[in-house]
């Protein structure tokens, strides 16, 4: 997300939009979106295994991830933890759709370019893989994990609010063609 934000800032501050910067923003945002979706999928599986150990079956394992986030809190006595028509579940469902339909299992159908204000005509994927949507993915991840734990009376994991431990600001210097991370991961 930080890399997408940095590249987006570079793309927007130049005299002309850099195709390199836009492609880097798309790549960084796609990584963020896919990894957030994967994290939420792994989290709910681990959460169920921790709190519903005797009920965890192969059928539950195969259950679609959006259904797991609704059913597992219900099985633990909190059926109203998430609602399909409310936030943060709506953004979560969109995140999973983006990962499944547009990024991980892309159908290779031709899509006309989209018109983006201030940028012009770009690949339709840029309407999904943008710095704003990378930020939205991170925020959705935080809200989903925080809500399930708070609603069910469990401790919210410390790492959820400690940005330094899981998000590192990147080094982006387009003049040198450098894109990397600032320092070692802790």
Phi, psi and omega in degrees: 000314180298320178295317178298318179296316180297314180293322178299318178298316178298315182297323184277340184265347179287166179291329175224154181292128179274122178296328177297313181295318179296317180294324176292321177297317178299313181297312181295321180292319178299316177301314181298313182297312181296316181293324176295318178298316179296320179298315180293326177293315179292322183297313183292327176295312179296322178300315179295318180296325178287320190252348179229038187310315183286342180260351184289116183236174176297326178295320177293324179300320182277351181300140180297142188300323179295325178289320179303318182293341175268317187283318185298313175298325178296319179295336179264013173095011182230069183297336182264015181302314178230142177237136181306325184266010184234163175277150004272002184299322180299315178293324176299313180299321178295319178301315179294319177299315178301313180298311185287314189267330187249337186243299186281326183236047183303138186270356180059033174273140178292134175231132178296150177301153178259150177268118179249123181303130179086347180243316183111209183274124180224169176305140180302333180299335179292339175288341177258308186270078178233164178300321180297319180284333173295316177299317178299321179296315179297315181295321177297316178303311180300312184295319181296312182292319178296314182298312183298321180289314181294316181297327182263002176080023178259159179290137175285130182303137180302323184296340183297327183253358182263086184301327182297334183275339183226355173229121178245136178293136182274164171260122178228116177228093184293334179295330178259356183070027182261130172220120182197188183252146182276103174082173181283153174286142183258000000 
